[in-house]
């Protein structure tokens, strides 16, 4: 089966611009998660979708971040306007069942805000 | 929020040597997990531990879930060059709708052939 696909793999934008990251989960996986790793720090949870509903968005840094999952398939994470501290690697993961077992991560999107 | 202290931050070893890394937490977890990240890839699950005191092996990897539920270690025996990468511990506390993972900062492993 195809894995979790993230697009783009890299993005360099200027401070104040808008960027949209996309995640295509494994087909049939109802659970979709976004995580972020700022350089040298831990990977941090951002939010969790179950189908199209936001189950837990306690990790979203602020209201400049907007995640959507229309139709319960792919998800987008938009940052508007981007700030320097938003730079990092954004990972998406999906699972069929809730829980860590069976969590499959994508390769990530490396975002650089200059 | 919950935080994991993972050590060491980095290790440089010779091929064939054994490696040990660990994670500690100020709070308990129901599940401990160990992931490996290769350059340009996402984390891949190596071992999952679900019970306090549990010792689990996966090939040359062995991990244990601490009896206090606040720590875990990962051992790699007879390291080989393809073991190079970043190793992350992660804890999970099931409860209600909470299925998020709390990660450590990672251990960068370099293996010298």
Interface residues (C-beta under 8 A of the other chain):
Chain A: X4 X9 X31 X33 X35 X40 X41 X42 X43 X44 X45 X48 X55 X56 X58 X59 X91 X93 X98 X99 X100 X101 X103 X105 X106 X107 X108
Chain B: X3 X4 X31 X33 X40 X41 X42 X43 X44 X45 X48 X88 X90 X92 X94 X97 X98 X99 X100 X101 X102 X103 X104 X105 X106
